[in-house]
Amino acid sequence: MANPSNSLGFFVVKLHWLTLLVLFYLPVTVGHCSVGVVIDDFNVSNSGFSPGRFASVGKHPVSASTDSGILGGVRKWQVDVTAHQFTDTKIYDGVGGMFGISNGMGQNAEISLRWDGQDNGALLGKFPNQDLSQAGVNNGFLLNLLSADLPTEFEMIVSDSLGTAVVLQTHTGAGVGEFRFSDFTGLNFTDIQSIQLNIRGSGAFDVAINQISAARLAPEPTTVSIWAGLGVLSIMIRRRR
């Protein structure tokens, strides 16, 4: 008859090894990321006069902020009010290190931010060959969200000298959105000419972002590494028996 204490001890040993394996493989699959190129940390507010509130339906004039800390020296944004009933859309441009959007009751809008190095009063223009990959080190964009009170769409539109690619994600709450370069099919990230972020959500959505950057993202979480670890554990258990 098996000794119960031995069985319990063996179970503890198995649990110990399983814990160690999971702890070993998790950093490989979901580790940290490192920022390589800060596109905008929103520490500089609008350079000239800009209305903070938008009520009437339609596209409003493009506003701009210029600073050496912004990629290409200029951030441009435009508000397109798509629904208006009672209040307005408020924009907080570079206030306290964030870009904030607040839609009131019955109000909805799409906000577009663009980086292309051209202070031309339009969402048009292009960089003179921006290498966002830093010779292959960076592999994606990081979008740092301070808040998003409702499910909100973040549409990243990136162009190089040959074409344009679009990636759309939906986020809620605070956190980090990761847009991997590999999802922008066909783009050469050593020759980027413009970056645009369109933000839209359901009525009365509020959003605040405090940085967008090109970065080295950790490998995507996969089950392969975990199953590989479990396979090793299985072999160890069979040998123990």
JOLINLIN-V368806 format. One record per residue. PSI is psi in whole degrees, 0 to 359 (* if undefined). Layout:
PSI  PSI
//
This chain:
138  141  119  323  324  320  318  319  318  322  318  319  316  315  322  313  322  317  315  319  317  317  329  318  336  315  330  324  331  22  198  170  162  135  130  313  114  117  317  129  8  37  353  125  179  134  330  194  133  129  142  349  141  124  314  143  139  176  131  162  151  135  158  150  139  135  149  341  350  137  122  356  355  139  128  145  154  143  128  100  123  343  132  129  302  318  229  178  126  138  131  98  107  34  112  32  36  160  115  146  129  116  129  184  131  9  143  147  157  130  131  128  141  141  116  6  5  115  78  10  19  157  56  154  174  147  157  76  83  126  95  345  342  59  37  0  313  145  15  174  145  130  109  116  124  325  153  104  340  160  123  137  133  110  113  122  118  138  144  193  347  339  189  144  151  136  131  131  155  132  152  142  196  154  202  128  131  120  104  138  326  340  345  80  128  358  146  106  4  359  54  137  340  154  131  138  116  132  126  152  189  171  141  27  148  139  146  128  147  357  145  135  161  136  169  107  148  156  147  143  132  162  349  312  321  315  327  319  319  327  317  318  319  318  318  320  316  319  322  322  *
//
